[in-house]
């Protein structure tokens, strides 16, 4: 019987199992989680012939190395990186056949932060609340990869076929990150001068960010009122302002409630770029009043309404 599994040779700085996430459990205090750069994850699955909800690997900054115990088809997308097979160059952004026992290595990201590895049949870790995603905040799902770990693989099925496109789209990580922000629900907790600062201030992506949120360096926002809010729901993309006044953009593993005011919400379609912005990237916020018809939409707009917490 074929051993359909993937052995981890080098886990890298942070490599996790991710799929589309576990939407619909915010009322239980469970974030959605899932791939931070969802378009890159979906593309990798398409290239190997997987359904879009198949689980793959998300690496952070310095890649990983794996050894399949059976022949597999793989694809690497997201942050561009050097891909090798037993030390020889292999294609990035294309379906690659990997023999059993060979070592596939994803090198450090050349640009961006997170690369995605899809394997035919998907990673078959046990699902929790309908998802195989690793959630760093709640601890649900598989643990982050460690050297020597072994991941089970699913059966690619008889109808699955790798894609062989002429051109694969590759979005370069931004030299400057521009994030539209739908103002509210707590923009009235900040002074008019602070809202001008949000629109005109020069921020940078801080090194302290993670899958929970993108942290910023730059001018602090001053509140117009003292005290604290009762804990309230936090949507994906919420721009929360902690006591130091520097905005934090919540990503897939964000807490579902919080007591610091949310000055606005970044529409989900703009979050993949935030997930690929390296520390030090210049960042500008572009505040938009609700109802102005601006601020973006796109895939996922129906999954999480920017004006509300993730729906149960």
matplotlib code that plots the C-alpha trace (Angstrom):
import matplotlib.pyplot as plt

x = [0.0, 1.4, 2.3, 0.6, 2.4, 4.8, 7.8, 9.1, 12.8, 13.1, 10.1, 11.3, 10.5, 6.7, 5.0, 1.4, -1.4, -4.0, -7.2, -10.2, -10.6, -13.5, -15.9, -19.1, -17.8, -17.1, -20.0, -17.9, -14.8, -13.1, -11.5, -11.8, -8.1, -7.2, -4.6, -3.6, -3.0, -6.1, -5.6, -2.2, -3.5, -6.4, -4.0, -1.7, -4.6, -5.8, -2.3, -2.2, -5.9, -7.1, -10.5, -10.3, -10.9, -7.9, -5.4, -1.8, 1.2, 1.8, 5.5, 6.8, 9.9, 12.4, 10.4, 10.6, 11.7, 9.6, 10.1, 7.0, 6.8, 4.9, 5.0, 3.1, 2.4, 3.1, 2.9, 4.4, 2.8, 2.6, 5.9, 8.4, 11.2, 13.8, 12.3, 14.6, 14.1, 17.0, 19.1, 18.2, 16.1, 12.4, 9.6, 7.8, 4.1, 3.7, 2.8, 5.9, 6.1, 8.1, 9.2, 8.8, 11.8, 13.0, 13.4, 11.5, 12.7, 11.2, 13.9, 13.6, 11.1, 12.8, 9.9, 7.0, 6.5, 4.4, 4.7, 2.1, 2.7, -0.1, 0.2, -2.1, -4.8, -4.2, -2.9, -5.3, -4.8, -7.9, -10.4, -11.6, -14.9, -14.9, -11.3, -7.8, -6.3, -3.8, -5.1, -2.3, -4.7, -7.0, -4.7, -7.1, -6.0, -2.6, 0.4, 2.9, 5.3, 8.4, 11.4, 10.6, 6.8, 4.8, 1.7, -0.9, -2.0, -5.3, -6.1, -6.0, -8.8, -9.1, -10.6, -8.0, -5.5, -2.8, -3.2, -0.7, -1.4, 0.5, 0.7, 0.4, -0.6, 2.0, 1.2, 4.4, 4.4, 3.8, 6.6, 4.1, 1.0, -2.1, -5.1, -8.6, -10.3, -14.1, -14.4, -16.3, -17.8, -15.7, -14.1, -16.0, -13.6, -10.8, -10.1, -10.6, -6.8, -6.3, -8.5, -6.5, -3.3, -4.8, -5.3, -2.0, 0.4, 3.5, 3.3, 5.5, 4.8, 6.3, 8.3, 6.1, 3.2, 2.0, -1.0, -3.2, -2.5, -0.3, 1.2, 2.3, 5.0, 4.1, 2.2, -0.2, -3.9, -5.3, -8.6, -11.4, -12.7, -11.3, -12.2, -12.6, -15.3, -17.1, -15.7, -17.4, -17.2, -14.1, -14.4, -11.7, -9.8, -10.6, -8.2, -8.0, -6.2, -4.5, -3.4, -0.1, -2.3, -0.6, -3.2, -3.3, -4.9, -6.5, -5.8, -7.1, -6.3, -7.6, -9.6, -13.3, -13.9, -11.9, -12.2, -10.0, -11.8, -11.9, -11.4, -12.3, -12.3, -10.1, -12.2, -11.1, -10.0, -7.1, -5.8, -3.7, -1.4, -1.1, -0.1, 2.7, 4.1, 7.5, 8.5, 9.5, 7.2, 5.7, 2.0, -0.7, -4.3, -7.0, -10.1, -13.5, -16.9, -19.5, -21.9, -19.4, -19.3, -15.5, -13.3, -13.3, -15.1, -14.2, -13.9, -14.8, -17.0, -19.9, -17.9, -17.3, -19.3, -16.7, -19.2, -19.8, -18.0, -17.6, -21.1, -22.0]
y = [0.0, 3.4, 5.6, 8.9, 11.3, 14.2, 14.3, 17.7, 18.0, 21.7, 23.4, 27.0, 30.1, 29.4, 26.9, 26.0, 24.0, 26.3, 26.0, 28.4, 28.6, 27.9, 30.7, 30.9, 30.3, 33.9, 33.5, 30.7, 32.9, 31.1, 33.2, 32.2, 31.6, 30.1, 31.2, 34.9, 35.3, 33.5, 34.1, 32.5, 29.5, 29.0, 29.3, 26.6, 24.3, 24.9, 24.2, 20.7, 19.9, 20.1, 21.5, 25.0, 23.9, 21.5, 22.2, 23.2, 24.7, 28.4, 29.3, 32.5, 34.3, 31.5, 28.6, 24.9, 21.6, 18.4, 14.8, 13.0, 9.3, 8.7, 10.4, 13.7, 16.7, 20.1, 23.8, 26.8, 30.2, 33.4, 35.1, 34.3, 32.0, 29.6, 26.1, 23.1, 19.3, 17.3, 20.5, 21.1, 24.1, 23.4, 25.6, 28.2, 28.8, 25.6, 22.0, 19.9, 16.1, 15.0, 11.4, 9.5, 10.2, 13.4, 16.6, 19.6, 22.8, 26.3, 28.9, 32.3, 34.7, 36.9, 39.4, 39.2, 37.1, 34.0, 31.2, 28.5, 24.8, 22.7, 19.0, 16.8, 15.4, 18.1, 17.8, 15.4, 16.6, 16.0, 18.8, 20.8, 22.7, 21.9, 23.2, 21.9, 25.4, 26.1, 28.9, 30.5, 32.4, 29.7, 26.7, 24.8, 22.7, 21.1, 22.5, 24.6, 22.3, 21.0, 19.2, 15.5, 15.9, 13.8, 15.0, 12.7, 13.4, 12.9, 10.9, 13.2, 11.1, 9.8, 13.0, 15.5, 16.8, 19.4, 22.6, 23.6, 27.3, 29.4, 32.2, 32.2, 35.5, 36.8, 39.8, 41.5, 42.3, 46.1, 48.6, 50.8, 49.3, 51.3, 50.1, 51.6, 51.9, 52.1, 54.4, 53.3, 52.0, 53.9, 56.7, 59.1, 58.1, 59.9, 63.6, 65.2, 65.8, 62.0, 61.1, 63.5, 61.8, 58.4, 59.8, 61.6, 60.0, 58.1, 54.6, 51.5, 47.8, 46.8, 43.6, 42.6, 41.6, 38.0, 36.0, 37.7, 41.3, 43.7, 46.1, 49.6, 52.1, 55.8, 58.7, 57.7, 58.5, 60.5, 59.7, 62.3, 60.6, 58.8, 55.4, 52.0, 50.3, 47.2, 44.2, 44.1, 42.0, 42.4, 41.7, 40.6, 43.6, 45.7, 48.6, 48.6, 51.3, 50.1, 52.5, 53.4, 54.9, 52.9, 51.1, 47.3, 45.7, 42.4, 39.4, 35.8, 34.7, 37.9, 37.8, 37.8, 40.4, 43.3, 46.5, 48.9, 51.2, 50.2, 53.3, 51.5, 48.3, 47.3, 45.4, 41.7, 42.0, 44.2, 41.9, 39.6, 42.5, 43.3, 39.6, 39.9, 43.3, 42.9, 44.8, 48.3, 48.6, 52.1, 52.1, 54.6, 54.4, 55.7, 56.4, 56.2, 57.2, 54.4, 54.8, 56.7, 53.7, 53.4, 51.1, 47.9, 44.7, 41.5, 37.9, 37.3, 40.3, 38.0, 35.9, 38.7, 42.0, 44.7, 46.4, 43.5, 40.7, 37.4, 36.1, 33.0]
z = [0.0, -1.0, 2.0, 1.0, 3.3, 3.3, 5.7, 6.8, 6.3, 7.2, 8.8, 8.3, 10.4, 10.4, 8.1, 8.7, 7.2, 5.6, 3.6, 3.2, 6.9, 9.3, 8.7, 10.8, 14.3, 15.5, 18.0, 19.6, 19.8, 16.9, 14.1, 10.5, 10.0, 6.5, 4.0, 4.4, 0.6, -0.5, -4.3, -4.1, -2.2, -4.7, -7.7, -6.2, -5.8, -9.4, -10.8, -9.2, -10.0, -6.4, -5.4, -4.0, -0.4, -0.3, 2.4, 1.6, 3.3, 4.0, 4.6, 6.1, 4.8, 4.6, 3.0, 4.0, 2.6, 2.4, 1.2, -0.1, 0.5, -2.7, -6.2, -6.0, -8.1, -6.4, -7.2, -5.4, -5.6, -3.5, -2.6, -5.3, -4.1, -5.4, -5.8, -6.0, -6.4, -5.0, -5.3, -9.0, -10.0, -10.4, -11.6, -9.5, -10.4, -12.3, -11.7, -10.9, -10.5, -7.5, -7.2, -3.9, -1.6, -3.4, -1.4, -2.6, -1.1, -1.1, -0.5, 1.2, -0.3, -2.9, -2.6, -0.2, 2.9, 2.4, -0.2, -0.8, -1.5, -2.9, -3.2, -5.3, -3.0, -0.4, 3.2, 4.9, 8.5, 10.7, 10.2, 13.2, 12.9, 9.2, 8.4, 8.4, 9.0, 11.7, 13.9, 15.9, 18.2, 19.4, 18.9, 16.7, 13.8, 13.2, 15.0, 13.0, 11.2, 13.0, 11.5, 11.2, 11.3, 8.9, 7.2, 5.7, 2.1, 0.5, -2.7, -5.8, -7.3, -10.9, -12.3, -10.9, -13.5, -13.1, -15.1, -17.7, -18.4, -20.8, -18.3, -14.5, -12.9, -10.4, -8.3, -7.2, -3.4, -3.1, -2.9, -1.1, 0.6, 0.1, 2.2, 1.8, 5.1, 5.5, 8.5, 11.5, 13.7, 16.2, 14.2, 16.4, 19.2, 17.5, 17.0, 13.5, 13.5, 14.1, 11.1, 9.0, 10.3, 9.3, 5.8, 5.4, 7.9, 6.7, 8.2, 7.7, 8.2, 11.6, 12.1, 15.0, 12.8, 12.4, 11.2, 13.8, 12.6, 10.7, 13.1, 12.0, 12.8, 12.4, 14.0, 16.8, 16.6, 19.5, 21.0, 21.4, 24.6, 27.6, 29.0, 27.3, 25.3, 26.4, 24.4, 21.0, 17.8, 15.6, 11.8, 9.5, 8.3, 11.4, 12.0, 15.8, 17.7, 20.9, 23.7, 21.9, 19.1, 16.2, 14.0, 13.8, 10.8, 11.8, 9.6, 9.4, 13.0, 14.6, 17.9, 17.4, 20.1, 21.5, 23.7, 21.8, 19.3, 15.6, 13.5, 10.3, 8.3, 5.3, 2.8, 2.5, -1.1, -0.1, 2.7, 0.5, -0.3, 3.4, 4.1, 1.6, 2.7, 4.2, 7.4, 6.5, 3.6, 3.3, 4.2, 3.5, 4.7, 2.4, 4.5, 2.8, 4.3, 4.1, 1.3, -0.9, -3.4, -3.0, -1.0, -3.0, -3.2, -5.0, -3.9, -0.3, 0.0, 0.8, 3.3, 5.7, 5.7, 6.5, 8.8, 11.1, 12.9, 11.0, 10.9, 12.9]

ax = plt.figure().add_subplot(projection="3d")
ax.plot(x, y, z, "-o")
ax.set_aspect("equal")
plt.show()
